[in-house]
Amino acid sequence: MRAFEYVTPKSKEQAVGLLSQNWGDTELLAGGTDLLALMKDDVVAPKRLVNVKSIAGLDAIGYNARTGLRIGALVRIADFADNADVRKYYPTLARVADDAASPQIRNQATMAGNLCQRPRCWYFRNGFGLLAKDPQSGKSLVVEGDNRYHAILGNDGPAYFVSPSSIAPALIAAGAKIRVFGPSGARELPLEKFYVIPKSENEREHDLRSNEIVIEIVVPPPSGERFGHYEVRQKAEFDWPLATASVALKMSGNKVQAARIVMGHVAPIPWVCDKYVEATLLGQPLTETTANAAGVVAAEKPGKSLGKNAYKIRLAHVAVKRALLQAVKET
């Protein structure tokens, strides 16, 4: 690990003032479960670490029946999953967080850190860059090489990695927003807009500038929707999923009135399914047949194999189907 300057601001204003205008010169340290691994592997080499763990108020969770749930950026994943209000009013979110990573990581990693973690792409993690291009030919190492865990949606290039957060799709399905703070003050945006597909190596995969910090996640109050979440993993214990689906349904009797479906680990961003998927469900009772049809429209039809990851298309289809069926079973 290379030498770096270490600073501990006491306020978000101080933190922002210590950050650089250029990505890579400075990095934020919260839980550190992802950043420190990247530094040890020499994937990133910041000149300064800005430790934000001493900023007051960013580790709080608050619930209000009118305004919903507010999650401070520094709230640990384990504390979020164990929070009484989260378990009572957002049980699916609690379950998703409780299944994320390992107990050791959940007790150290923060909610904002999970949303901002860098891709798990093995080319990126081995120092070949976010877009993983051959330095001599300029061709994609992913397309030409081992792409068994890479994107099946949004993979027209040049980015082929998958968004690594399992919590983000569930929060997006629940209508969450994210608040960031920078030199010009705070700004808020829907969580799905926080994720972007980079087109060049000097871009990031988040709508977060190099001198901004995440301060809060806001989830609207429950409004009678039914939620479901399903993950497909290679093994049951600690592992990154191969495909996930999070759904939010509004029902009128036994028929679907509105649907929101978000897939994870299948694209460079959490993948919000388009209106064609919703149209397969509207006005229909949610059965094995209609859930399966939604899975086909969500994954099978638009999914594109890179060569070795065709199996993920079927997994994403199944994840959507089972998340939908799980949602209608929720009380």
C-alpha positions in Angstrom: 0.0 0.0 0.0 1.3 3.4 -0.9 1.7 6.3 1.5 -1.2 8.7 1.9 -2.3 11.6 4.0 -5.1 10.8 6.6 -7.5 13.5 7.8 -10.6 13.3 10.0 -13.1 16.1 9.4 -15.8 16.9 12.0 -18.5 18.2 9.6 -19.7 17.5 6.1 -18.5 21.0 5.1 -15.0 20.2 6.2 -15.1 16.8 4.5 -16.1 18.4 1.2 -13.3 21.0 1.5 -10.7 18.2 1.9 -11.8 16.4 -1.3 -10.1 16.9 -4.6 -11.6 18.2 -7.9 -10.1 15.1 -9.6 -11.1 11.5 -9.1 -8.3 9.4 -7.6 -6.5 12.1 -5.7 -8.7 11.6 -2.6 -11.0 8.9 -1.4 -13.6 8.8 1.3 -13.2 6.3 4.2 -16.3 5.0 6.0 -16.5 1.3 6.7 -13.5 0.7 4.4 -14.4 -2.9 3.5 -14.1 -2.1 -0.2 -11.7 0.8 -0.3 -8.9 -0.8 1.7 -9.0 -3.9 -0.5 -8.6 -1.7 -3.6 -5.7 0.2 -2.0 -3.9 -3.0 -1.0 -4.2 -4.4 -4.5 -3.0 -1.0 -5.9 -6.1 -0.6 -8.0 -6.5 2.9 -6.4 -3.8 5.0 -4.9 -5.2 8.1 -3.3 -2.9 10.8 -2.0 -5.4 11.6 0.8 -8.0 9.6 2.8 -10.8 11.6 4.2 -12.2 9.7 7.2 -15.9 10.7 7.5 -16.7 8.5 10.5 -16.6 11.4 13.0 -19.2 13.5 11.2 -22.2 13.7 13.7 -25.6 12.7 12.6 -24.7 10.5 9.6 -25.1 7.3 11.6 -28.8 7.8 12.5 -32.0 6.0 11.3 -35.3 7.8 11.7 -38.9 6.8 10.7 -41.9 9.1 10.4 -45.3 7.9 9.1 -45.6 11.0 7.0 -42.1 11.4 5.5 -40.9 7.8 5.6 -37.5 6.4 6.5 -34.3 8.4 6.6 -31.0 6.4 6.6 -27.8 8.2 7.4 -24.9 7.4 5.1 -22.8 5.9 8.0 -25.5 3.5 9.3 -24.0 0.1 9.3 -25.7 -2.6 7.3 -26.2 -4.8 10.3 -27.8 -1.9 12.3 -30.1 -1.1 9.4 -31.2 -4.8 9.2 -31.8 -4.9 12.9 -33.6 -1.6 13.3 -37.1 -2.1 14.8 -38.8 0.4 12.4 -37.2 -1.1 9.4 -38.3 -4.6 10.4 -41.8 -3.4 11.1 -42.5 -1.1 8.1 -39.9 -2.4 5.5 -39.5 -6.1 6.2 -38.2 -6.9 2.7 -35.5 -4.2 2.9 -34.5 -5.7 6.3 -34.3 -9.1 4.9 -32.2 -8.0 1.9 -29.7 -6.2 4.1 -29.6 -9.2 6.4 -28.6 -11.4 3.5 -25.9 -9.0 2.2 -22.3 -10.1 2.4 -21.1 -11.8 5.6 -21.9 -11.0 9.3 -18.4 -9.5 9.6 -18.8 -7.2 6.7 -22.4 -6.2 7.7 -21.1 -5.1 11.1 -18.4 -2.9 9.4 -19.7 -1.7 6.1 -22.1 1.3 5.8 -25.3 1.6 3.8 -23.8 4.4 1.6 -20.7 2.4 1.1 -22.7 -0.5 -0.1 -24.5 1.7 -2.7 -21.2 3.2 -3.8 -19.0 0.1 -3.9 -16.9 -0.4 -7.0 -17.5 -3.2 -9.5 -16.4 -6.7 -8.6 -15.2 -7.3 -12.2 -12.0 -9.3 -12.1 -10.4 -7.2 -14.8 -11.1 -4.0 -12.8 -9.9 -5.6 -9.6 -6.7 -6.7 -11.3 -5.8 -3.1 -12.5 -7.1 -3.2 -16.1 -9.4 -0.2 -15.5 -13.1 0.2 -15.2 -13.7 -0.5 -18.9 -11.1 -3.2 -19.1 -9.5 -2.5 -22.4 -6.3 -4.1 -23.8 -3.7 -1.3 -23.5 -2.1 -2.2 -26.8 -5.1 -3.1 -29.1 -7.8 -1.0 -27.3 -10.1 -4.0 -27.6 -12.3 -5.0 -24.6 -10.7 -7.7 -22.4 -14.2 -8.7 -21.3 -15.6 -9.4 -24.8 -12.5 -11.2 -25.8 -12.0 -13.0 -22.6 -13.7 -14.6 -19.6 -17.1 -12.9 -19.2 -19.1 -15.5 -17.4 -20.1 -13.0 -14.6 -20.6 -9.9 -16.7 -23.6 -8.0 -17.9 -26.4 -9.4 -20.0 -28.3 -6.1 -20.1 -27.0 -2.6 -21.0 -23.9 -4.3 -22.3 -23.5 -2.7 -25.7 -20.2 -1.4 -24.4 -17.8 -0.1 -23.5 -18.8 -1.0 -19.9 -19.6 -4.7 -19.2 -19.3 -4.9 -15.4 -22.3 -5.5 -13.2 -23.4 -3.1 -10.5 -22.4 -4.9 -7.3 -24.9 -3.7 -4.7 -27.7 -6.1 -3.7 -29.3 -3.5 -1.5 -29.7 -0.8 -4.2 -32.3 -2.7 -6.4 -34.5 -3.3 -3.4 -34.3 0.4 -2.3 -35.0 1.5 -5.9 -38.1 -0.7 -6.0 -39.2 0.9 -2.8 -38.9 4.4 -4.4 -35.8 5.5 -2.5 -34.0 8.8 -3.1 -30.3 9.6 -2.3 -29.0 12.9 -0.9 -25.5 14.1 -1.6 -23.6 17.1 -0.3 -21.0 19.2 -2.1 -19.5 22.7 -2.3 -22.9 24.0 -3.6 -24.9 22.4 -0.9 -27.2 19.4 -0.9 -28.9 17.8 -3.9 -31.4 14.9 -4.0 -32.1 12.5 -6.8 -34.0 9.2 -7.3 -31.7 6.4 -6.4 -31.9 4.8 -9.9 -30.6 8.1 -11.3 -27.5 7.8 -9.1 -26.2 5.0 -11.2 -24.8 5.7 -14.7 -23.0 3.6 -17.3 -19.6 5.2 -17.9 -18.5 5.8 -21.5 -14.8 6.6 -20.8 -12.2 5.5 -18.4 -12.1 8.8 -16.5 -15.8 8.6 -15.6 -17.4 6.9 -12.5 -20.4 4.6 -12.4 -22.2 6.9 -9.9 -23.6 10.4 -10.3 -21.3 11.6 -7.5 -18.6 14.2 -8.1 -15.2 13.8 -6.7 -15.8 16.5 -4.1 -19.2 15.3 -3.0 -20.3 12.9 -0.3 -23.5 10.9 0.2 -25.2 12.0 3.4 -28.6 10.2 3.4 -31.0 7.7 1.8 -34.7 8.5 2.0 -37.4 5.9 1.5 -41.1 6.9 1.2 -43.6 5.6 3.8 -45.4 2.3 3.0 -48.4 2.8 0.8 -49.9 -0.7 0.7 -47.5 -2.0 -1.9 -46.4 -5.6 -1.8 -42.7 -6.3 -2.0 -40.7 -9.3 -3.1 -37.0 -10.0 -3.5 -35.2 -13.0 -4.9 -31.5 -13.8 -5.3 -29.8 -16.5 -7.3 -26.4 -17.4 -5.9 -23.8 -20.0 -6.6 -23.8 -21.0 -3.0 -26.0 -20.1 0.0 -23.3 -18.7 2.2 -21.4 -15.5 1.6 -21.3 -14.9 -2.1 -22.2 -12.2 -4.6 -25.4 -13.0 -6.4 -25.5 -14.0 -10.1 -28.9 -12.3 -10.5 -31.4 -10.6 -8.3 -34.9 -9.1 -8.7 -36.8 -6.7 -6.4 -40.4 -5.9 -7.1 -43.1 -3.6 -5.7 -46.7 -4.3 -6.6 -49.9 -2.4 -6.2 -52.9 -4.8 -6.2 -56.6 -4.3 -6.8 -58.1 -7.4 -5.3 -56.1 -10.2 -6.9 -55.1 -8.2 -10.0 -52.0 -6.1 -10.6 -52.7 -2.4 -10.7 -49.0 -1.2 -10.9 -45.6 -3.0 -10.9 -42.0 -1.9 -10.5 -39.3 -4.5 -11.2 -35.6 -3.9 -10.6 -32.9 -6.4 -11.5 -29.5 -6.5 -9.9 -26.1 -8.0 -10.9 -27.2 -8.2 -14.6 -26.1 -4.7 -15.9 -23.7 -1.9 -15.1 -26.5 -0.2 -13.3 -29.4 -1.6 -11.2 -31.8 -2.4 -14.1 -35.2 -0.9 -13.9 -37.5 -2.8 -16.2 -39.4 -0.9 -18.8 -43.1 -0.4 -19.3 -43.4 -3.5 -21.5 -42.7 -5.7 -18.5 -45.3 -3.8 -16.4 -47.8 -4.2 -19.3 -47.6 -8.0 -19.2 -48.9 -7.8 -15.6 -51.4 -4.9 -15.5 -55.0 -6.0 -15.0 -53.9 -9.6 -14.6 -54.0 -11.9 -11.6 -50.4 -12.7 -10.6 -50.0 -16.4 -11.3 -47.2 -18.7 -12.3 -48.1 -18.0 -15.9 -48.2 -14.2 -15.7 -45.1 -14.1 -13.5 -43.2 -16.3 -16.0 -44.3 -14.0 -18.9 -42.9 -11.0 -17.0 -39.6 -12.8 -16.6 -39.5 -13.5 -20.3 -40.1 -9.9 -21.2 -37.7 -8.6 -18.5 -34.7 -10.9 -19.2 -35.1 -13.4 -22.0 -36.1 -11.0 -24.8 -33.7 -8.1 -24.1 -30.8 -10.2 -22.6 -27.7 -10.5 -24.7 -24.9 -13.0 -24.0 -21.3 -11.9 -24.3 -20.3 -15.5 -25.0 -19.9 -17.2 -21.6 -22.7 -15.6 -19.6 -25.8 -16.8 -21.5 -26.9 -18.8 -18.4 -27.4 -15.5 -16.5 -30.3 -14.6 -18.9 -32.3 -17.6 -17.6 -31.3 -16.9 -14.0 -32.6 -13.3 -14.3 -35.8 -14.6 -15.8 -36.3 -17.0 -12.8 -35.4 -14.3 -10.3 -38.1 -11.9 -11.7 -40.7 -14.7 -11.7 -40.0 -15.8 -8.1 -39.8 -12.3 -6.7 -43.2 -11.6 -8.2 -44.7 -14.7 -6.7 -43.1 -14.0 -3.4 -44.6 -10.5 -3.4 -48.2 -11.7 -3.7 -47.6 -14.1 -0.8 -46.5 -11.3 1.5 -49.2 -10.2 4.0 
